[in-house]
Amino acid sequence: MTRILLTGSGMVASALASEAHRRGHNVQALPHSEVDMRDLPLLRRRVTEFRPDWIVHTAALTKVDYCQENPREAVEVNTAATKTIVDLAQQLMARVLYFSTDYVFDGSQHLWYESSPTQPLNIYGASKLEGEIIVRKFFRGHVIRTSGVFGERLDGKTERNFFRAIASRYLETEGPISVVNDQHTAVSYAPHLANMTLQLMLEQQFPKIVHLTSKGFESWYGWAKLALESACLDSDRLVPVSCEKVSFRTPRPRNSRLTSEIPEVISLIALHPARQAVEQYFGKVLNELHEEAGIRE
Ligand SMILES: NC(=O)c1ccc[n+]([C@@H]2O[C@H](COP(=O)([O-])OP(=O)(O)OC[C@H]3O[C@@H](n4cnc5c(N)ncnc54)[C@H](OP(=O)(O)O)[C@@H]3O)[C@@H](O)[C@H]2O)c1
């Protein structure tokens, strides 16, 4: 039985905790409510107490605009805590798996492979890339880059993701919903990520860097259309707009189609199509929002 310590309790950590329990591993989660990644002495104590075989580091400041406005905090949470985690793993003879992002790229290429050159456009991407570099230098360190994560949180907090935002806007407003149609990406259903991640963790030859998402690429407009149509809602309310028309507070990569150059990873991704997961998740979120609205009335 592998001892797995998970930092954070967001979408990815929630799915990983469920899947790791299901597979019979000994899992300990460190939610933000118990350990702030900036409290390094407490982080050291909690990790050392558990003596993990693996530290799966998912906790991060993921709000892109907030990171841009609070660069120091972004570096403390996304970079400095990662250094402490790697130091602890070295002492405890543990392995580290660090979740990173498509935002380490500048979006100028059509497809992004594990070996593609990194060039973050914003503080979030830069702080995550610095964390990556620390993990990559560690000989028992591994990095998974992912994008567009969606899925439940199991810690009682409401998750933040694109599909939940579209569902809320659809139900709470009646007018048009503008969505960019020239920013392309893969989306990642957190249970898909958890399943593929745990599969890879079992392998002797876990690559240093892996690009892992659900299967399929679309523009954000395309993903929104797919979600609304899957729930038989009026997708004509969606208005495709170009990035130039939207004044993003923070620059973002135009094109972040993550793909893999590792045959085993390509085969794993092929087993996890995004479309069905979007349909299933979007339906569930709509039901929840309807129920919440019913309770408020
Ligand atoms: N979400 C995406 O679309 C996406 C895309 C690419 C890569 N990633 C990467 O995937 C990983 C997992 O993200 P996710 O999708 O699960 O995001 P998430 O749902 O936003 O979860 C992030 C977790 O980090 C915690 N956290 C934030 N600040 C913290 C702090 N100062 N101390 C301790 N914990 C803190 C959050 O706690 P609270 O929420 O309770 O504050 C939450 O549990 C991250 O490393 C992220 O960079 C995510």
The ligand as a MOL file (V3000), in Angstrom:
LIG
                    3D

  0  0  0     0  0            999 V3000
M  V30 BEGIN CTAB
M  V30 COUNTS 48 52 0 0 0
M  V30 BEGIN ATOM
M  V30 1 N -7.9970 24.4420 -12.6630 0
M  V30 2 C -7.4100 24.4260 -13.8680 0
M  V30 3 O -8.0560 24.6700 -14.8970 0
M  V30 4 C -5.9580 24.0520 -13.9940 0
M  V30 5 C -5.3670 24.1120 -15.2650 0
M  V30 6 C -4.0210 23.7700 -15.3830 0
M  V30 7 C -3.3030 23.3800 -14.2830 0
M  V30 8 N -3.8870 23.3480 -13.0580 0 CHG=1
M  V30 9 C -3.0550 22.9860 -11.9000 0
M  V30 10 O -3.6350 21.8370 -11.3020 0
M  V30 11 C -3.4740 21.8830 -9.8810 0
M  V30 12 C -4.7750 21.6100 -9.1980 0
M  V30 13 O -5.6820 22.6350 -9.4990 0
M  V30 14 P -7.2610 22.4290 -9.3510 0
M  V30 15 O -7.8110 22.3970 -10.7120 0
M  V30 16 O -7.5800 21.3450 -8.4030 0 CHG=-1
M  V30 17 O -7.6180 23.8820 -8.7560 0
M  V30 18 P -8.4790 24.3010 -7.5350 0
M  V30 19 O -9.7600 23.5370 -7.5340 0
M  V30 20 O -8.4950 25.7910 -7.6030 0
M  V30 21 O -7.6200 23.8200 -6.2740 0
M  V30 22 C -6.5090 24.5180 -5.8070 0
M  V30 23 C -6.2590 24.0790 -4.3760 0
M  V30 24 O -5.1460 24.8110 -3.8620 0
M  V30 25 C -5.5200 25.3370 -2.5970 0
M  V30 26 N -4.7700 26.5150 -2.2310 0
M  V30 27 C -4.7930 27.7410 -2.7800 0
M  V30 28 N -4.0030 28.5880 -2.0890 0
M  V30 29 C -3.4750 27.8490 -1.0580 0
M  V30 30 C -2.6070 28.1500 0.0170 0
M  V30 31 N -2.0870 29.3770 0.2000 0
M  V30 32 N -2.3010 27.1620 0.8920 0
M  V30 33 C -2.8350 25.9240 0.7520 0
M  V30 34 N -3.6500 25.5740 -0.2610 0
M  V30 35 C -3.9630 26.5480 -1.1480 0
M  V30 36 C -7.0020 25.6260 -2.7510 0
M  V30 37 O -7.6100 25.8100 -1.4890 0
M  V30 38 P -8.9150 26.7390 -1.3140 0
M  V30 39 O -9.6590 26.7360 -2.6080 0
M  V30 40 O -9.6470 26.0800 -0.2000 0
M  V30 41 O -8.3840 28.0920 -0.9830 0
M  V30 42 C -7.4350 24.3480 -3.4500 0
M  V30 43 O -7.5750 23.3050 -2.5290 0
M  V30 44 C -2.8710 23.2540 -9.5700 0
M  V30 45 O -1.5050 23.0810 -9.2670 0
M  V30 46 C -3.0440 24.0670 -10.8400 0
M  V30 47 O -1.9790 24.9780 -11.0230 0
M  V30 48 C -5.2090 23.6600 -12.8910 0
M  V30 END ATOM
M  V30 BEGIN BOND
M  V30 1 1 1 2
M  V30 2 2 2 3
M  V30 3 1 2 4
M  V30 4 1 4 5
M  V30 5 2 4 48
M  V30 6 2 5 6
M  V30 7 1 6 7
M  V30 8 2 7 8
M  V30 9 1 8 9
M  V30 10 1 8 48
M  V30 11 1 9 10
M  V30 12 1 9 46
M  V30 13 1 10 11
M  V30 14 1 11 12
M  V30 15 1 11 44
M  V30 16 1 12 13
M  V30 17 1 13 14
M  V30 18 2 14 15
M  V30 19 1 14 16
M  V30 20 1 14 17
M  V30 21 1 17 18
M  V30 22 2 18 19
M  V30 23 1 18 20
M  V30 24 1 18 21
M  V30 25 1 21 22
M  V30 26 1 22 23
M  V30 27 1 23 24
M  V30 28 1 23 42
M  V30 29 1 24 25
M  V30 30 1 25 26
M  V30 31 1 25 36
M  V30 32 1 26 27
M  V30 33 1 26 35
M  V30 34 2 27 28
M  V30 35 1 28 29
M  V30 36 1 29 30
M  V30 37 2 29 35
M  V30 38 1 30 31
M  V30 39 2 30 32
M  V30 40 1 32 33
M  V30 41 2 33 34
M  V30 42 1 34 35
M  V30 43 1 36 37
M  V30 44 1 36 42
M  V30 45 1 37 38
M  V30 46 2 38 39
M  V30 47 1 38 40
M  V30 48 1 38 41
M  V30 49 1 42 43
M  V30 50 1 44 45
M  V30 51 1 44 46
M  V30 52 1 46 47
M  V30 END BOND
M  V30 END CTAB
M  END
